[in-house]
Amino acid sequence: MKKAIALEMKNVCKRFGPVIANNNVNLTLYQGEILSLLGENGSGKTTLMNMISGIYFPDEGKILINGEEVVIKTPKDAFKYKIGMIHQHFKLVDVFTAGENVVLGIDEKYSIKQVNSRVREIAERYGFDIDPEKKIHEMSVSEKQTVEIIKVLYRGADILILDEPTAVLTPQEITKLFAVLRKMREDGKSIIIITHKLNEVMEISDRVSILRKGEYITTVDTKKTTEKQLTEYMVGKKVDLKIQRVKTDFDLPLLELRDLRIKKDDDSVAIDDVNFYIRGGEILGVAGIAGCGQKELCEAIAGLRPLENGVIAHKGESLIGLTPKQIIEKGIAMSFIPEDRLGMGLAPSFSITDNMMLKTYNETKGPFVDRKSARVRAEALIERLGIVTPSTETPVRRLSGGNVQKVLVGREIEAGPNVIVTAYPVRGLDINSSYAIYDILNDEKKKGTGILFIGEDLDVMLALCDKIMVLCHGKNMGIVHASKTTKEELGLMMTGALDLTEVKKDKKLGIAKDSNLTEEQWQEVKKDNQEGEIND
């Protein structure tokens, strides 16, 4: 029996001046299904969803809800037609409770007691775990996401759009989210998921629609396709999806961090007694739920945040007290992808060429800056990373988010450092662009560069990194060999359920009482400790 159509887009076009974001796009979403939307950066996914949610208005084409043509000019119109979008970056007020956030912007009288009761009903119906009286600033990332989903369900949404919903969740939290989405599907909800994680597309979706360069390519049944085929639809050619873990001869430690204690801006502890080192020719991954000290760790290494205690040393020399410029001159490159890439990482009104010059302008001899060599470097970067831009002189604020990110990552690596600290280098990038970044990191590894890789995708970390350190509430839960662990084990460590760190003052390795290591795993851990491979 064929399902009824919940949402249909016919020949939808959207232009921004000379740029065609969407060109005659057709999309169909059935009632009671999960549809994944795939496409490279700049393919028009976000623009298309923004037209459904009322942020943009199409220049041409039709949008039909339940078979009737509708006009959606504002987010309020979208809610009228029972459409709700859950953005990747949450739109919540931290000092308010979950219940208070749920009813923000609703033009009707209500009592917070009734709101909290309704929130609990929705949570029970779909399997959410949420306390409506808990304040947002006290919540984990997954709890905040739950509030965002309940917020649109409270408004009666039957069509839900989720943008990168698993980006910062642990494997266990992803499993819970998918269970909730399946219950919502069984209840007749229609769901669109934007994601770059193909393994999740295969697991959760019923069908997959693909966009390429603003145009609709095809829609396929998930059960009848493969990750490789989906990638080929996205990029228009065959792509090797395998991440290579390059084998190198590890050199001596280049960067050592001992007894680190770092505080957050609110004076709470971000990093607590953390020890590790990075050797030349090695990629050390850092896994952890968002907000577990990753940002503060990067800032401390870069000289942007003071230490409460501990030592950071590069090639045996302390970096404490050095300026960020002096640290860069030592050969340490920082590639941290903030949520506000344009506000923190790059100068938005500057061209790609000028952004390339931001770290080297003071090296120019004479009264004039050397834009010519910067332009040559910008051209090489554009070609190497496939940055989509009209020219090297285009302001970066006019580029898509993914292309902005390529400029930011490429500029740091282009300097030829001996240590790279890279955090979320592929956040928001499509599959093709992501693999280009992985290849670049492996090229740097071959040169003997030591790399600290802070990431979100555990599958990538397991394939790319040599070892993985797991942070939980600022503490080091242990460092494991990527080839000898699993996503499930990493997930337990990320939530604090499994602790593999040293627990004895005499440096003899101890295992937390709640550890579930097999005897074979335990012997491997002891062997690694004896060889000095794992340190806390």
N, C-alpha and C positions, 0 to 999 in steps of 0.2 A: 504494500500500500504506500503510495507516494505521499510524503509529508507536505503540509501547506507551507507556502512561502511567507516568512516573517518579514524579510527585508529584501528589496531588490533595487539595484542601481542600474540605470540604462543609459549608455553612451554619455557618461558623466565626464565633463571637461573642466579643468581649472588652470588658469594662467596667471602668472605674476609677471606682468610686462611681457618681455620676449620669451620668458621661460615657461614652458608647458609642463606643469607638474603632473597633471592627469589628462590623458587623451583618449576619449571614447571608452572609458572603463565600464565594464559590465560585471556585476557581482550579485550573487544570489545566496541568501542565508535562509535555511529552512527552520521551521519551528522545532524545538527540541533537538538541536544539533550543536556541535562545537566545530567551528570553522577556523582553521589557522590561515593567517595572511603572511605570506613570505615575499621577500624582495630585497635587493641590495639597497645600501644607503642611497637616498636620492631617487628611489624608484616610485615614490608617491604614496607610500602606505599611510604615513601620518596625515598627509593632506587629505586623503580619501576618508580616513576616520574622522578627521576634523569637520568634514562636510556632513557626516552623519550625526555628529554630536553638537552641531550648531556653531562651531567656531568660524568656519568658512562657509561661503555660499557658492554653489556651482555656477560656472558661467554658461554651461550648456548641460542638457541631459535631465533625467528624471530620477526621483527617489520615491519608491513606493513602500508603504508599510501595510502589511496584511492585504496587499492587492490594491490599495488606494493611493493615488499620488498625493504627496504631502509637500509642504514648504517648510524647511527648517532653517531659520535665520539666526536663532540664538540657542544657547544651551537650555533656556527655559522652554523653547519649542520642542527640543529633543525630549525633555522630561515629559512633556504633554503627550508625546507619542510613545512613551514608556521606553526610552533609550537612555542608558547610563554608561559613562566611560570611566574606567579606573586607570588613572595615569600612573606612569612609572614612578614619578616623583610626587609623593602624596601631598594633597591639598588639605592639611589638617592644622588646627590651632593647638599647639602643644599644651597650653595651660588649661584647656577645656577637657571635660571628660569625653568618653566615647559617645555617650548619649547626646551630649550637647553638640558635638561635631556632626552627628547624624542629622540633626534638625536645623543646622545653620542654613539660612537663606530660604526657609519654608515660610510662606506668607499665610500662616494660619495659627490660631490659638492652640496651645498645648500645655500640658503639665509635664515636667521632666519625669515624674513618676510613671505616667502613662507611656512616655517615650521609652524609658528603660525597660518597661514590661514588654513593649512591642519589639524592642531589640532582642530581648531574651527569646521571644517566640520565633523570630527569624533565625536566630542562632541555633535553636533546638531543631528547627525544621530542616536545616541544611547541614548541620554537623559542625558549626563554628564553635570555637572556644573563646568567649569574650566576656569581660566584665564591663557592663555599660557605665559603671560609676568610676572606672579607673581612668586616670588622666593620661593623655597621649604621651607626655614626656616620660612616663613610667613604663611604657610599652616596648616590646620587642618589635622588630621590623614586620614579622608575620602578623602580629596583633594589629599594627597600624594598617596593614593591607586589609585585614578583616573588617576594620571600621570603614574603610573606603568602599568595600563591596556591599556591606550592610547599608551604607548610606544611600546607594542607588536602589537597592532592593526595598528599602523603607519608602522610597518615592514611587514604588510600583513598577520598576523597570522589568520588562520582559526580554529586552535585547541588551546584552552587556558586552562592552568592548574592553578588553584587558591589554594594556601595553606593557610588554616585557614583565609579566607577573612573577616570574621565578628568578629574576636577576640577582636578588640578594637573599635568597632563602636557602636553608640547609636541605640536604636530600630528604630528611624526615619531614620538614615543613612542606616541601614540594609534594610529597606523597599525600599529606593531609589536604593541601589545596586541591589537588587533582580529585581526591575523593569527594570534596565539596562540589567541585564543578560537575562531576558526574551526577550527583544528586540533583543539582540545579537543572541539568539536562533532562533527567527523568521527570522533573516537575514541569517540563515544557518550556524552560528558558532557552533562548537562542544566544549563543556566545561566540564572539570573535576574539581570537587571541593573536596578538602580534608578538612574534618571538624569533630569535635567531638560532635557538637550540633545536636542531633537527631531531635529536633523539626524543625530545619532549613532544614535538609535533607528531611523531610516529606513535607515541604512547597515548596522547589525550584526544587528538582531533578525529573527527569523522571524515572531513574533507579538507583539502588544502587548495587555496587560491594563490596564484603567483603573479606578481607584477614585475615588469622590467622596463626601466627608463620611462616610467609614467604610463605604460600601456599594459593592458590585461593580456596575459599569456595563455593561461589555462586554469582549469580547476580539476583536481583528480581526487579519487577516493583514496584515503590513506592506506587502506588495506591492499590496494593494487599498485602501490608505488614504493620507492626506496629512497633513502637519504641521498644517494648518488644521483638519482634521476631528478629529484627536487632541486638539487644544486645546479644541475645542468639547465633546468628550466629558468632558474634565477639569473644565471650569468650568461647563458646562451652558448656555452661550450662545455666540454668535458673538464672536470676538476678532480684532482687527487685529494681526497678528504683525509688522508692519513697524516697525522702529526708525527714527525720523526724526532725521537730522543737521541740527539747526536752524542756519540761516545767520544769523550775527550780524556786526556790525562790531567787530572786535577792538580793544580799548582798549590802553593802555600796560600793560607788565608790572606785575602786582600783587605777585607773589612771585618773587624771584630767588634762585637757589642757585648759588654759584660755588666751584669748587675744593674740593668737599666730600670729606672723608675721615672716615669714621665706623667705629668698632670694635664688634665684637660683645661679648657678655658674657665669652667665653673669650679676649678680647684679639686675636682674628684680625680681619682687615679685612672689614667688611661693605659699605661704600661707598668706592670708590677714585677720587678725582679726577673727580667728576661735576659737570657744569654744565648748567643748564636754567632756563627761566623759564615762568611761567604768566601769560597776559594775561586781562584782563577779557573775559567773553563767549566764553571758549575752554575746551574740554575737552581736556586733555593726558592721554593714556593711558600707563600704565607696564606693560609686558609683561615677563615673566621667569619662569623656573622658580622654584618655591617655595624660599625660603632664599637668594635672590640679593641680599638687602639691603633688600627692600621694608619689612619690619617696622622695621628700624633707621632707615630714611629717614623714616618716619612719626613715630617717636619723637623724632627730632632736630628736625623741624619743630614738633612739639608742645612742645618744651622739656623732654622727658623723658630725653633722652640727650645727653651732651656731644659736641662736635665735636673731632676731632683736628686738623682744619684746615678752612679755608673760611669762607664767609659765607652767612648766610641773611638776606635783607632783605625787608621788606614795605613797599611804597610808598616805597622808597628808604631806609627806616630799618632798622637792624640789629635782629634779634631775639635776638642772642647775649646770654646772661645774663639774659633775661627769664624769669619764672616761667610755668608753663602757664596760670595764671589771667590774667596780663598778656597773653599771646599770644591767648587767647580774646577778651579785651577789644578787641584790635586788629581783630577780625572774622574770625578764622581758625577754622573749625570742623573738628574731626577726627572722622571716622567710620570707625574701624578695627574690622573684625569679627574678633576673635580666635577661636582654636579653642574657648576657654573663654568663651563669650559671657556666661554668668551670673557667672563668677568675676571677669572683668576689665572687662566693659563695663557691667554693671548690678548693682544690689543685689538678689539673688534673692528675699529675703523682703519687699522693699518692693513696694507697689502700683505700677501704671503712673503714677498721679498723683504718688506720692512720688519715683519715678525721674525724672519730668519736672522735679522741683524740685532735683535734686542740683546743678545748675549755677547756680541762681538763688536758693537759700534765703537767702544772705547779703545779698540786695538788699531783703529785707522790712523795712519800717519798723515799729518797735515790737517788743515782746517775742515776738510770735507770728508764725509763718510763714503765708504767704498760700496756703493749700491750695485756696481757691475758684478763683482764676485758674488755678492749675496743673491743677485738675480740668477746667476749660473747655478748656484746651490739650490735655489728654489725650483728651477727647471728640472734639475736632476731628481729632486724629491718628488715632484709631481709625476714624473715618469716612473720612478721606482715604486711608488705606492698607489699609482693610478688615481691621483686626486682629480676629481672632476671640477674644473674651474675654467672660466673663459680665458684667464691669463694669470701671470705671476703678479700682476698689479691689481687684481680684484681684492677688495676688502674682505677679510675672512668672515665678517658678519653676514655676507651674502652666500656663503657656502652652507651646504647641508651639515647637520650635526656630525655625521660620520666623517665627512671630509675635513671639517674643523679638527676633529680628533687626529686624523692622519698627519695634519700639519704639526700639531702639538707633539705627537710621539716622534715623528721624523726629525724635527728640529733638535730634539735632545740626543737622539742616537747619532745624528749627523756629525756631532762634535768629536766623535772617536774616543769615548771614555774607556777607562779600565774597570770601572764599576758602574753598573746601571741599576738604579732603583726604580722599578716601573710598577705603578699601581693602576689596575683596571685598564690596561692599554687597548683592549678590544671592546670596552663597554660601549654598546650601541652600534658596533660595526657589523656589517653583513659578513657572511661566511667567507666570501672571497677575500675581502679586505683583512679579515681576522687572520687567515692563513698567511697572508703577506707579512703581517706583523710577526707571526710565529717564525717564519723563515728568517726574518731580519734578526730576531733574538738568537736563533740558532747560529746564524753567521757570526754574530758577536761572540757567542760562546766558543766557536772554533778559533777565534782570534785570541782566546785566553781571558776574555772579559768575565768578571764575576757578576752574576745577575740575581737580584732579589725581585721575585715576581709575585706581586699581590694580586690575586684574582678572585673571581666569583664562580666560575664554571669548574667544578671539581673534575669533570671528565677531561678537560683541557689540562689541568694541573697534573693529573695522573699521567698523561701522555707526554707532556712537555718537560716537566721538572725532574731533577735528579732526586731531590729530597723535598719534603713538605713540612713546614712548621705550622702548628695549629694554635691559634690564639682563642681564648675564651675569657671574656671580661678582663682583658689585659694581661692575662697569665698565659705562659707557655705550657700547653698540654703535652708537648713532646714533639720530636722531630723524627719522621719516619721516611724510609726509602719509598719513593713513588711506585717502584716496580713491585713492592712487597706489601702494599696496603690496599684498601678498598674504599669506595665512596661511603659505605656504611660505617666503617671504622672512623673515617674522618668526620662524618656527621656526628657520631657519638662524642668525639673529642671537641668538636665545635660547640656542643651544648654543655660540656663539662661532665658528661656521664662516664667518660673514659680519660684517665690521666696517666700518661707514660713518663712523666718527668721524674727526676731524681728527688727522693723524699728524705734522704738521710744526710746528715751533716758530714759524714765521713766519705761522701761521694760514691758509696755503693749504690747501685741502681735499685730502686724500689718500684713496685707497681701498686697503683691504687686498689683498694679492696674490691671495687666494683668493676675491675678489669675482667674482660672475657677472653683473654688471649689463650690460644691453644698452646700446648707444650712446645710444638714446633716454632710458633711465633715467639714464645718466651725465650727459647734458646737463641733465636735470631737476634732478638733485642739485646741479650747479654753479650753475644758475639760482637754486635755493632758497638756496644759500649766499651768493650775491651779494646777494640781497634780505634777508639776515639772518633768513630763516625757520627755518633749521636751525642750531642751535648745539650744541656738545657738552656 
